[in-house]
Amino acid sequence: MAYLSEHKNSYDLVLLFLTLALIGIGLVMLYSSSSIMAQERFGDGMYFVKRQIVFALLGLAVLILSKNLPYVVYSRLVYVILGVTLLSLIIVLLPQVGHRVGGARRWLRFGPISIQPAEFAKLALIIYISYSLAKKKERVSELSVGYAPHLVVSAVFIGLVVMQPDLGTAITFAVLTFLLLFVAGVRLRYLLATGLAVIPLLALAIAQKGYRWERLLAFLNPWRDPSNTSFQLLHSLLALGTGGPLGVGLGSGQQKLFYLPEPHTDFILAVIGEETGIVGVSIVLLLYALLIYKGVKIALRAPERFGTYLAFGLTLAVGLQALINSAVVMGLLPTKGLPLPFISYGGSSLLTNLFAVGILLNISSYAREYSQGWHRGNWLSPKTRGRRSKANA
């Protein structure tokens, strides 16, 4: 850890600017998408915006704290973080404690504030896997050391999230685990075998819940049930189509007027598309692409394994969520309740994403002056890489 105390550089200010730009766009579009609905429900057109501003300020405080806290601290507290998060995922399932909304028990309520433990569990899982992979170093290629333990911990987290139920977040956990293990150099045949084994379980999870099956059918044929299961998707596509190249104008969208369900959360990108057009959506997606690029660059230049895996994991968490949300809004994936990072209304998502950016900023301050190049499993010794190349051939 001597490197961390002797080679402190400046923070990646471009990453910070990209994050603030997305938050700014989010607040503007949140007001545009929710003001009429908020006035109707709560008698205050600024209801959602005020709450989001509070969470944004709290999140920026968390960002500043995590930006200035050496990221190696998380490796020392990894099991405490893992234990507390695991406990919260169990507690939220208790009928007397967990707050139920729309048939799902995913929230813990503290007065007027609701917290979604699964959002924080995502960070805890990334921290644990990054720490464990870094500690095992060259032994990540061994089934019982580099693969099985991470699979077990991830499966426990995924199982608890599925019980809420929240299949979308559970799939995100699985993909994050798969990609982190792939980046670290775990044998590809282990990952592929697990992926094939999970497919029947995923099919069973979809078949067990009628609404999941209906959503899948609606995705395959949006016109099958336009007034019910396909309602969200069709109005999302209608909003995007109406927007055209430049949009109908900020605040002038029609689909948010009680046609598009949850226009301020899961489908806020559809409102952006209707009011600012392809240009507006392209700017938002470009900001995410640049943020992902900066995150990957920080990972490649991190001074040691834990920093590299942690930066990759945090970047993937934000990037995957943005990708899945955008794909759902555009009809490229079945409807799933995942917010658009930094833009959708939601305190837990905003807090955890700003926490993640703060950690990335801290890792960036220890970046090596020159990238040494990278490929999958690059932290392995040349001798070990040679052995693994022959074994995987």
C-alpha positions as CSV (number, residue, x, y, z in Angstrom):
1,M,0.0,0.0,0.0
2,A,3.0,2.3,-0.1
3,Y,2.1,3.2,-3.6
4,L,-1.1,4.6,-2.5
5,S,0.5,7.0,0.0
6,E,3.3,8.2,-2.3
7,H,1.8,8.6,-5.8
8,K,-1.4,10.6,-5.2
9,N,-2.5,12.4,-8.4
10,S,-5.5,14.7,-9.3
11,Y,-9.0,13.3,-9.5
12,D,-10.6,12.6,-12.9
13,L,-12.6,15.8,-13.3
14,V,-14.1,14.7,-16.6
15,L,-15.8,11.8,-14.8
16,L,-17.2,14.2,-12.2
17,F,-18.4,16.6,-14.9
18,L,-20.2,13.7,-16.8
19,T,-21.9,12.6,-13.5
20,L,-23.1,16.2,-12.7
21,A,-24.3,16.6,-16.3
22,L,-26.5,13.5,-16.0
23,I,-27.9,14.6,-12.7
24,G,-28.7,18.0,-14.1
25,I,-30.5,16.5,-17.1
26,G,-32.3,14.2,-14.7
27,L,-33.6,17.0,-12.5
28,V,-34.9,18.9,-15.6
29,M,-36.5,15.9,-17.1
30,L,-37.9,14.8,-13.8
31,Y,-39.8,18.0,-13.4
32,S,-41.0,17.8,-17.0
33,S,-42.2,14.2,-16.7
34,S,-43.7,14.3,-13.2
35,S,-45.0,17.8,-12.5
36,I,-48.6,17.2,-13.7
37,M,-48.8,13.8,-12.0
38,A,-47.3,15.1,-8.8
39,Q,-49.8,18.0,-8.8
40,E,-52.7,15.5,-9.3
41,R,-51.5,13.1,-6.6
42,F,-49.9,15.3,-4.0
43,G,-51.0,18.8,-4.8
44,D,-47.4,19.9,-5.4
45,G,-45.9,19.8,-8.9
46,M,-42.4,19.9,-7.4
47,Y,-43.0,16.9,-5.1
48,F,-40.7,14.4,-6.9
49,V,-38.1,17.1,-7.8
50,K,-37.8,18.3,-4.2
51,R,-37.2,14.8,-3.0
52,Q,-34.7,14.1,-5.7
53,I,-32.8,17.2,-4.9
54,V,-32.5,16.1,-1.3
55,F,-31.2,12.7,-2.4
56,A,-28.9,14.4,-4.9
57,L,-27.4,16.6,-2.1
58,L,-27.0,13.6,0.2
59,G,-25.5,11.7,-2.7
60,L,-23.0,14.4,-3.5
61,A,-22.0,14.4,0.2
62,V,-21.4,10.7,-0.1
63,L,-19.5,11.2,-3.3
64,I,-17.2,13.7,-1.6
65,L,-16.7,11.4,1.4
66,S,-15.9,8.3,-0.8
67,K,-13.7,10.5,-3.1
68,N,-11.5,11.3,-0.2
69,L,-11.5,7.9,1.5
70,P,-8.7,5.6,0.3
71,Y,-10.4,2.8,-1.6
72,V,-8.3,0.2,0.1
73,V,-10.4,0.8,3.2
74,Y,-13.2,-1.2,1.6
75,S,-10.9,-4.3,1.4
76,R,-10.4,-4.1,5.2
77,L,-14.2,-3.8,5.8
78,V,-15.3,-6.2,3.2
79,Y,-16.9,-8.8,5.4
80,V,-18.6,-6.2,7.6
81,I,-20.1,-4.6,4.4
82,L,-21.1,-8.1,3.1
83,G,-22.7,-9.1,6.4
84,V,-24.7,-5.9,7.0
85,T,-25.9,-6.0,3.4
86,L,-26.9,-9.6,3.6
87,L,-28.8,-8.9,6.8
88,S,-30.7,-6.1,5.2
89,L,-31.7,-8.3,2.3
90,I,-33.1,-10.8,4.8
91,I,-34.9,-8.2,7.0
92,V,-36.6,-6.6,4.0
93,L,-38.4,-9.9,3.3
94,L,-40.0,-9.9,6.8
95,P,-43.7,-8.8,6.5
96,Q,-43.5,-6.8,9.7
97,V,-40.4,-4.8,8.4
98,G,-40.3,-4.7,4.6
99,H,-42.4,-2.2,2.8
100,R,-44.6,-3.7,0.1
101,V,-45.4,-1.8,-3.1
102,G,-47.1,-3.2,-6.1
103,G,-46.8,-6.8,-4.9
104,A,-43.0,-6.6,-4.2
105,R,-41.3,-6.2,-0.8
106,R,-38.1,-4.4,-1.7
107,W,-38.0,-1.3,0.6
108,L,-37.2,-0.4,4.2
109,R,-39.0,2.6,5.4
110,F,-37.6,5.2,7.8
111,G,-40.3,7.8,8.2
112,P,-40.8,9.5,4.8
113,I,-37.7,7.9,3.3
114,S,-37.6,4.5,1.6
115,I,-34.4,2.6,1.1
116,Q,-33.9,-0.3,-1.3
117,P,-31.3,-2.7,0.1
118,A,-30.8,-4.4,-3.2
119,E,-29.1,-1.3,-4.6
120,F,-26.5,-1.3,-1.8
121,A,-26.2,-5.0,-2.1
122,K,-24.9,-4.5,-5.6
123,L,-22.0,-2.5,-4.4
124,A,-21.3,-4.9,-1.5
125,L,-21.2,-7.8,-4.0
126,I,-18.8,-5.9,-6.3
127,I,-16.5,-5.0,-3.3
128,Y,-16.4,-8.6,-2.1
129,I,-15.7,-10.2,-5.4
130,S,-13.0,-7.6,-6.3
131,Y,-11.3,-8.2,-2.9
132,S,-11.5,-12.0,-3.1
133,L,-10.2,-12.1,-6.7
134,A,-7.3,-9.8,-5.9
135,K,-6.4,-11.8,-2.8
136,K,-6.3,-15.1,-4.7
137,K,-4.1,-13.7,-7.5
138,E,-2.8,-16.4,-9.7
139,R,-5.2,-19.0,-8.2
140,V,-8.3,-17.6,-9.8
141,S,-8.1,-20.3,-12.5
142,E,-8.7,-23.0,-9.9
143,L,-12.3,-24.2,-9.6
144,S,-12.5,-24.5,-5.8
145,V,-10.6,-21.2,-5.2
146,G,-11.2,-18.7,-8.0
147,Y,-14.7,-19.7,-9.0
148,A,-16.9,-21.7,-6.6
149,P,-16.7,-19.3,-3.6
150,H,-17.8,-16.3,-5.7
151,L,-20.5,-18.3,-7.3
152,V,-21.9,-19.4,-3.9
153,V,-21.9,-15.8,-2.4
154,S,-23.5,-14.4,-5.6
155,A,-26.1,-17.2,-5.6
156,V,-27.1,-16.3,-2.0
157,F,-27.6,-12.6,-2.9
158,I,-29.4,-13.5,-6.1
159,G,-31.7,-15.9,-4.3
160,L,-32.7,-13.2,-1.7
161,V,-33.4,-10.6,-4.4
162,V,-35.5,-13.1,-6.4
163,M,-37.6,-13.6,-3.3
164,Q,-38.6,-9.9,-3.1
165,P,-39.3,-10.5,-6.1
166,D,-37.0,-8.6,-8.3
167,L,-35.8,-10.7,-11.2
168,G,-34.3,-7.8,-13.1
169,T,-31.9,-6.8,-10.3
170,A,-31.1,-10.5,-9.8
171,I,-30.1,-10.9,-13.4
172,T,-28.0,-7.8,-13.1
173,F,-26.2,-9.4,-10.1
174,A,-25.5,-12.5,-12.1
175,V,-24.2,-10.6,-15.2
176,L,-21.9,-8.5,-12.9
177,T,-20.5,-11.6,-11.3
178,F,-19.9,-13.3,-14.6
179,L,-18.1,-10.2,-16.1
180,L,-15.9,-9.6,-13.1
181,L,-14.8,-13.3,-13.1
182,F,-14.2,-13.1,-16.8
183,V,-12.1,-10.0,-16.4
184,A,-10.1,-11.6,-13.6
185,G,-9.3,-14.6,-15.8
186,V,-11.5,-17.4,-14.5
187,R,-11.6,-20.3,-16.9
188,L,-14.2,-19.5,-19.6
189,R,-15.5,-23.1,-19.6
190,Y,-16.6,-22.7,-16.0
191,L,-18.5,-19.5,-16.8
192,L,-20.2,-21.0,-20.0
193,A,-21.2,-24.2,-18.1
194,T,-22.8,-22.1,-15.4
195,G,-24.5,-19.9,-17.9
196,L,-26.1,-23.0,-19.6
197,A,-27.2,-24.4,-16.3
198,V,-28.9,-21.1,-15.3
199,I,-31.0,-21.0,-18.5
200,P,-33.6,-23.6,-17.2
201,L,-33.7,-21.8,-13.8
202,L,-34.4,-18.5,-15.5
203,A,-37.1,-20.1,-17.6
204,L,-38.7,-21.6,-14.5
205,A,-38.6,-18.2,-12.7
206,I,-40.4,-16.6,-15.6
207,A,-43.0,-19.4,-15.9
208,Q,-43.8,-19.4,-12.2
209,K,-45.0,-15.7,-12.3
210,G,-47.7,-15.1,-14.8
211,Y,-46.9,-11.4,-15.2
212,R,-43.3,-12.3,-16.2
213,W,-44.6,-14.6,-18.9
214,E,-47.0,-12.0,-20.1
215,R,-44.2,-9.4,-20.3
216,L,-42.1,-11.8,-22.4
217,L,-45.0,-12.4,-24.7
218,A,-45.6,-8.7,-24.9
219,F,-42.0,-8.1,-25.9
220,L,-42.2,-10.7,-28.6
221,N,-45.5,-9.3,-29.9
222,P,-46.3,-5.8,-28.6
223,W,-49.6,-5.8,-30.4
224,R,-50.8,-8.9,-28.7
225,D,-52.4,-7.1,-25.7
226,P,-52.1,-3.3,-26.4
227,S,-54.4,-2.2,-23.5
228,N,-52.7,-4.3,-20.8
229,T,-49.3,-6.1,-20.8
230,S,-48.0,-4.2,-23.9
231,F,-49.4,-0.8,-22.7
232,Q,-46.0,0.5,-21.4
233,L,-44.0,-0.6,-24.3
234,L,-46.4,0.7,-26.9
235,H,-46.6,4.1,-25.3
236,S,-42.8,4.2,-24.9
237,L,-42.4,3.5,-28.6
238,L,-45.1,6.1,-29.4
239,A,-43.2,8.7,-27.4
240,L,-39.9,8.0,-29.1
241,G,-41.6,8.0,-32.5
242,T,-43.4,11.2,-31.9
243,G,-40.2,13.0,-30.8
244,G,-38.5,12.5,-34.2
245,P,-35.1,14.1,-34.7
246,L,-35.5,17.2,-32.4
247,G,-38.5,16.4,-30.2
248,V,-41.8,18.3,-29.6
249,G,-40.2,20.7,-27.2
250,L,-39.3,20.5,-23.5
251,G,-42.5,20.2,-21.4
252,S,-44.7,19.6,-24.4
253,G,-44.8,15.8,-24.4
254,Q,-48.1,14.0,-24.3
255,Q,-47.3,10.5,-23.3
256,K,-46.4,11.6,-19.7
257,L,-50.0,12.8,-19.3
258,F,-51.2,9.5,-17.6
259,Y,-50.6,7.5,-20.8
260,L,-47.1,6.3,-20.1
261,P,-46.9,4.5,-16.6
262,E,-44.1,5.7,-14.4
263,P,-42.7,8.3,-16.7
264,H,-40.5,9.7,-14.0
265,T,-38.8,6.4,-13.2
266,D,-38.3,3.4,-15.5
267,F,-39.5,5.2,-18.7
268,I,-38.0,8.6,-18.3
269,L,-35.9,8.1,-21.4
270,A,-39.1,7.8,-23.4
271,V,-40.1,11.3,-22.2
272,I,-36.6,12.6,-23.1
273,G,-37.1,11.1,-26.6
274,E,-40.5,12.6,-27.1
275,E,-39.5,16.1,-25.9
276,T,-35.9,16.4,-27.2
277,G,-35.9,13.8,-30.0
278,I,-33.2,11.6,-31.2
279,V,-30.7,14.3,-30.5
280,G,-31.6,14.5,-26.8
281,V,-31.5,10.7,-26.4
282,S,-28.2,10.5,-28.3
283,I,-26.6,13.1,-26.0
284,V,-27.7,11.1,-22.9
285,L,-26.4,7.9,-24.3
286,L,-23.1,9.6,-25.3
287,L,-22.7,10.8,-21.7
288,Y,-23.1,7.3,-20.5
289,A,-20.6,6.0,-23.1
290,L,-18.1,8.6,-22.0
291,L,-18.6,7.7,-18.3
292,I,-18.1,4.0,-19.1
293,Y,-15.0,4.9,-21.1
294,K,-13.5,6.9,-18.2
295,G,-14.4,4.2,-15.7
296,V,-12.7,1.5,-17.8
297,K,-9.6,3.8,-18.2
298,I,-9.4,4.2,-14.5
299,A,-9.6,0.4,-14.0
300,L,-6.8,-0.1,-16.5
301,R,-4.5,2.4,-14.7
302,A,-5.3,1.3,-11.2
303,P,-2.1,0.6,-9.2
304,E,-3.1,-3.0,-8.1
305,R,-5.6,-5.8,-8.6
306,F,-8.2,-4.7,-6.1
307,G,-8.4,-1.2,-7.6
308,T,-8.7,-2.7,-11.1
309,Y,-11.5,-5.1,-10.3
310,L,-13.3,-2.6,-8.1
311,A,-13.2,0.1,-10.8
312,F,-14.4,-2.4,-13.5
313,G,-17.2,-3.7,-11.3
314,L,-18.5,-0.2,-10.4
315,T,-18.3,0.9,-14.0
316,L,-20.1,-2.2,-15.2
317,A,-22.8,-1.7,-12.6
318,V,-23.7,1.8,-13.9
319,G,-23.2,0.9,-17.5
320,L,-25.3,-2.3,-17.4
321,Q,-28.2,-0.5,-15.7
322,A,-28.1,2.3,-18.3
323,L,-27.9,-0.3,-21.1
324,I,-30.8,-2.4,-19.8
325,N,-33.1,0.6,-19.1
326,S,-32.4,2.1,-22.6
327,A,-33.0,-1.3,-24.2
328,V,-36.3,-1.8,-22.4
329,V,-37.5,1.7,-23.4
330,M,-36.7,1.0,-27.0
331,G,-38.3,-2.4,-27.0
332,L,-35.1,-4.3,-27.3
333,L,-35.6,-6.2,-24.0
334,P,-38.7,-7.2,-22.0
335,T,-40.1,-4.6,-19.6
336,K,-38.2,-4.6,-16.4
337,G,-38.2,-2.2,-13.5
338,L,-34.6,-0.8,-13.5
339,P,-34.1,3.0,-13.2
340,L,-31.9,5.0,-15.5
341,P,-28.8,5.9,-13.5
342,F,-28.6,9.5,-12.2
343,I,-31.7,10.5,-14.2
344,S,-34.7,8.4,-13.0
345,Y,-36.4,9.3,-9.8
346,G,-35.2,7.1,-6.9
347,G,-33.1,7.9,-3.9
348,S,-31.4,4.5,-3.3
349,S,-30.3,4.3,-6.9
350,L,-28.9,7.9,-6.9
351,L,-27.1,7.4,-3.6
352,T,-25.4,4.2,-4.6
353,N,-24.4,5.4,-8.1
354,L,-22.9,8.6,-6.6
355,F,-21.1,6.5,-4.0
356,A,-19.7,4.3,-6.9
357,V,-18.5,7.4,-8.7
358,G,-16.8,8.7,-5.6
359,I,-14.9,5.4,-5.3
360,L,-13.9,5.7,-9.0
361,L,-12.7,9.2,-8.4
362,N,-10.6,8.0,-5.5
363,I,-9.1,5.2,-7.6
364,S,-8.3,7.7,-10.4
365,S,-6.2,9.7,-8.0
366,Y,-3.8,6.7,-7.6
367,A,-3.7,6.0,-11.4
368,R,-0.3,4.9,-12.9
369,E,1.3,7.5,-15.1
370,Y,1.4,5.1,-18.1
371,S,-0.9,2.2,-18.8
372,Q,1.0,-1.0,-19.0
373,G,-1.5,-2.6,-21.4
374,W,-4.2,-5.0,-20.4
375,H,-5.9,-8.1,-21.5
376,R,-8.1,-10.7,-19.6
377,G,-6.1,-12.0,-16.7
378,N,-3.3,-9.6,-17.2
379,W,-2.4,-9.6,-13.5
380,L,-1.2,-13.2,-13.8
381,S,2.5,-13.9,-14.2
382,P,3.7,-14.6,-17.7
383,K,4.5,-18.2,-16.7
384,T,0.9,-18.7,-15.3
385,R,-0.6,-17.1,-18.4
386,G,1.3,-19.5,-20.5
387,R,0.0,-22.5,-18.6
388,R,-3.5,-21.2,-18.8
389,S,-3.3,-20.6,-22.5
390,K,-2.3,-24.2,-23.1
391,A,-5.0,-25.5,-20.7
392,N,-7.8,-23.4,-22.4
393,A,-6.6,-24.3,-25.9
